[in-house]
C-alpha cells in the first residue's frame, strides 16, 4: 500500500467535511448539489483514494521495495 491504513482512514474522514463545505461554496455561485449528490461525490472520492492506495506503485504488479532501484 502507498499509505498506511490509519492514514487512509484519516484521509477518508477528512473528505466528508470537505464535500459538505464544497456544497456550501458552490451554492454561492448558484450551483446546487443535493445531499444524495454530495454522498455520491464523497463515495467516489474515497473510492478513488482507496484504489490509488492499493494500486502497486511501479505499475507492473509488484510493489517497489527499494526507491533507489537496487535489487
N, CA, C and O of each residue as an XYZ file, in Angstrom:
284
protein
N       0.840     -1.187      0.000
C       0.000      0.000      0.000
C       0.880      1.243      0.000
O       1.971      1.258      0.568
N       0.386      2.258     -0.637
C       1.132      3.513     -0.714
C       0.998      4.343      0.558
O       1.816      5.226      0.815
N      -0.025      4.064      1.346
C      -0.294      4.834      2.554
C      -0.714      3.846      3.636
O      -1.264      2.788      3.330
N      -0.467      4.175      4.868
C      -0.852      3.261      5.945
C      -2.377      3.217      6.064
O      -3.077      4.112      5.590
N      -2.870      2.170      6.700
C      -4.320      2.041      6.878
C      -4.863      3.171      7.747
O      -5.967      3.659      7.509
N      -4.100      3.586      8.745
C      -4.528      4.698      9.594
C      -4.569      6.000      8.799
O      -5.499      6.792      8.947
N      -3.571      6.216      7.966
C      -3.554      7.405      7.128
C      -4.709      7.423      6.139
O      -5.301      8.468      5.869
N      -5.016      6.255      5.608
C      -6.140      6.138      4.682
C      -7.450      6.464      5.382
O      -8.317      7.119      4.802
N      -7.600      6.015      6.617
C      -8.800      6.309      7.393
C      -8.918      7.802      7.677
O     -10.013      8.360      7.611
N      -7.808      8.445      7.990
C      -7.822      9.886      8.254
C      -8.213     10.659      6.998
O      -9.027     11.580      7.063
N      -7.639     10.289      5.861
C      -7.964     10.970      4.601
C      -9.442     10.785      4.259
O     -10.105     11.732      3.835
N      -9.955      9.572      4.442
C     -11.370      9.314      4.158
C     -12.267     10.128      5.090
O     -13.314     10.618      4.666
N     -11.868     10.277      6.350
C     -12.671     11.046      7.299
C     -12.643     12.536      6.987
O     -13.613     13.238      7.272
N     -11.565     13.030      6.415
C     -11.459     14.454      6.087
C     -12.246     14.794      4.828
O     -12.646     15.943      4.641
N     -12.472     13.811      3.965
C     -13.205     14.058      2.714
C     -14.636     14.512      2.997
O     -15.167     15.362      2.283
N     -15.258     13.959      4.021
C     -16.664     14.263      4.307
C     -16.887     15.753      4.587
O     -17.740     16.352      3.933
N     -16.169     16.382      5.521
C     -16.386     17.818      5.724
C     -16.023     18.659      4.500
O     -16.630     19.703      4.261
N     -15.045     18.212      3.731
C     -14.678     18.963      2.525
C     -15.840     18.961      1.533
O     -16.142     19.992      0.932
N     -16.493     17.814      1.360
C     -17.622     17.741      0.429
C     -18.786     18.590      0.940
O     -19.457     19.256      0.151
N     -19.031     18.573      2.250
C     -20.115     19.399      2.815
C     -19.833     20.877      2.569
O     -20.724     21.620      2.159
N     -18.607     21.301      2.816
C     -18.260     22.703      2.585
C     -18.242     23.042      1.096
O     -18.530     24.178      0.720
N     -17.908     22.075      0.250
C     -17.959     22.295     -1.191
C     -19.394     22.577     -1.639
O     -19.631     23.438     -2.486
N     -20.344     21.841     -1.061
C     -21.754     22.107     -1.380
C     -22.116     23.539     -1.022
O     -22.812     24.216     -1.779
N     -21.644     24.002      0.137
C     -21.936     25.369      0.579
C     -21.282     26.389     -0.341
O     -21.919     27.363     -0.741
N     -20.025     26.174     -0.677
C     -19.323     27.118     -1.548
C     -19.938     27.166     -2.941
O     -20.054     28.241     -3.529
N     -20.331     26.018     -3.473
C     -20.950     26.009     -4.805
C     -22.302     26.706     -4.804
O     -22.709     27.272     -5.818
N     -23.002     26.669     -3.671
C     -24.306     27.336     -3.616
C     -24.163     28.848     -3.742
O     -25.105     29.511     -4.175
N     -23.009     29.416     -3.377
C     -22.774     30.845     -3.553
C     -22.747     31.222     -5.023
O     -23.046     32.362     -5.380
N     -22.394     30.278     -5.873
C     -22.331     30.525     -7.313
C     -23.573     30.027     -8.040
O     -23.601     29.988     -9.270
N     -24.601     29.645     -7.283
C     -25.849     29.203     -7.883
C     -25.858     27.739     -8.304
O     -26.771     27.311     -9.010
N     -24.873     26.973     -7.891
C     -24.817     25.545     -8.218
C     -25.285     24.778     -6.999
O     -24.633     24.798     -5.955
N     -26.395     24.114     -7.129
C     -26.967     23.377     -6.008
C     -26.659     21.889     -6.143
O     -26.913     21.289     -7.187
N     -26.118     21.302     -5.092
C     -25.907     19.860     -5.020
C     -26.836     19.307     -3.944
O     -26.875     19.818     -2.825
N     -27.574     18.271     -4.286
C     -28.423     17.646     -3.284
C     -27.566     16.832     -2.322
O     -26.381     16.607     -2.568
N     -28.173     16.400     -1.236
C     -27.455     15.582     -0.267
C     -27.013     14.278     -0.924
O     -25.898     13.812     -0.690
N     -27.881     13.689     -1.744
C     -27.538     12.442     -2.429
C     -26.349     12.647     -3.365
O     -25.449     11.808     -3.415
N     -26.338     13.745     -4.098
C     -25.207     14.033     -4.979
C     -23.923     14.246     -4.177
O     -22.845     13.852     -4.621
N     -24.029     14.862     -3.006
C     -22.868     15.031     -2.138
C     -22.342     13.703     -1.632
O     -21.131     13.495     -1.561
N     -23.253     12.802     -1.279
C     -22.846     11.477     -0.818
C     -22.172     10.709     -1.937
O     -21.149     10.061     -1.716
N     -22.734     10.772     -3.142
C     -22.142     10.088     -4.292
C     -20.754     10.664     -4.588
O     -19.825      9.913     -4.889
N     -20.609     11.969     -4.505
C     -19.310     12.601     -4.732
C     -18.293     12.155     -3.680
O     -17.151     11.844     -4.016
N     -18.700     12.124     -2.423
C     -17.798     11.698     -1.342
C     -17.393     10.239     -1.509
O     -16.226      9.895     -1.321
N     -18.344      9.381     -1.861
C     -18.028      7.964     -2.071
C     -17.076      7.804     -3.247
O     -16.149      6.996     -3.186
N     -17.290      8.558     -4.309
C     -16.404      8.467     -5.474
C     -14.989      8.923     -5.129
O     -14.019      8.312     -5.575
N     -14.863      9.979     -4.347
C     -13.545     10.468     -3.955
C     -12.839      9.450     -3.065
O     -11.660      9.160     -3.266
N     -13.563      8.904     -2.074
C     -12.964      7.912     -1.176
C     -12.580      6.662     -1.956
O     -11.514      6.093     -1.721
N     -13.425      6.229     -2.872
C     -13.117      5.053     -3.682
C     -11.872      5.293     -4.542
O     -11.028      4.405     -4.669
N     -11.756      6.473     -5.124
C     -10.576      6.793     -5.925
C      -9.313      6.789     -5.064
O      -8.266      6.320     -5.509
N      -9.400      7.301     -3.847
C      -8.247      7.307     -2.953
C      -7.872      5.892     -2.550
O      -6.688      5.561     -2.492
N      -8.864      5.049     -2.271
C      -8.588      3.656     -1.901
C      -7.946      2.908     -3.062
O      -6.991      2.159     -2.860
N      -8.458      3.102     -4.271
C      -7.867      2.448     -5.443
C      -6.427      2.908     -5.624
O      -5.547      2.089     -5.888
N      -6.176      4.207     -5.485
C      -4.810      4.711     -5.593
C      -3.919      4.104     -4.510
O      -2.766      3.763     -4.772
N      -4.451      3.970     -3.300
C      -3.644      3.480     -2.177
C      -3.259      2.018     -2.341
O      -2.161      1.631     -1.940
N      -4.118      1.200     -2.913
C      -3.809     -0.223     -3.026
C      -3.173     -0.589     -4.364
O      -2.705     -1.714     -4.533
N      -3.150      0.334     -5.306
C      -2.538      0.077     -6.611
C      -1.024     -0.022     -6.436
O      -0.446      0.798     -5.722
N      -0.363     -0.995     -7.060
C       1.096     -1.094     -6.942
C       1.771      0.178     -7.457
O       1.342      0.760     -8.453
N       2.817      0.593     -6.775
C       3.429      1.877     -7.096
C       4.274      1.862     -8.356
O       4.501      2.922     -8.939
N       4.763      0.671     -8.815
C       5.600      0.659    -10.015
C       4.841      0.280    -11.274
O       5.424      0.282    -12.358
N       3.553     -0.046    -11.163
C       2.717     -0.263    -12.322
C       2.762     -1.640    -12.940
O       1.948     -1.912    -13.823
N       3.664     -2.539    -12.537
C       3.697     -3.867    -13.151
C       3.242     -4.970    -12.193
O       3.493     -6.149    -12.440
N       2.583     -4.594    -11.118
C       2.035     -5.589    -10.213
C       2.893     -5.887     -8.997
O       2.462     -6.615     -8.103
N       4.093     -5.340     -8.949
C       4.976     -5.564     -7.807
C       5.202     -4.245     -7.097
O       5.466     -3.224     -7.732
N       5.099     -4.270     -5.775
C       5.365     -3.063     -5.015
C       6.860     -2.774     -5.028
O       7.679     -3.686     -4.915
N       7.197     -1.534     -5.164
C       8.603     -1.129     -5.184
C       9.142     -1.188     -3.755
O       8.596     -0.548     -2.856
N      10.209     -1.953     -3.550
C      10.743     -2.086     -2.204
C      11.927     -1.163     -1.951
O      12.132     -0.714     -0.823
N      12.704     -0.876     -2.985
C      13.860     -0.027     -2.842
C      13.699      1.178     -3.750
O      13.729      1.030     -4.972
N      13.526      2.381     -3.183
C      13.310      3.550     -4.032
C      14.485      3.860     -4.948
O      14.302      4.528     -5.965
N      15.689      3.393     -4.616
C      16.848      3.677     -5.456
C      16.921      2.726     -6.653
O      17.706      2.948     -7.574
N      16.111      1.675     -6.642
C      16.076      0.755     -7.758
C      17.078     -0.380     -7.665
O      17.283     -1.103     -8.640
N      17.704     -0.549     -6.508
C      18.667     -1.628     -6.315
C      17.927     -2.910     -5.942
O      16.949     -2.864     -5.196
N      18.379     -4.035     -6.448
C      17.754     -5.314     -6.102
C      18.434     -5.972     -4.928
O      18.031     -7.057     -4.510
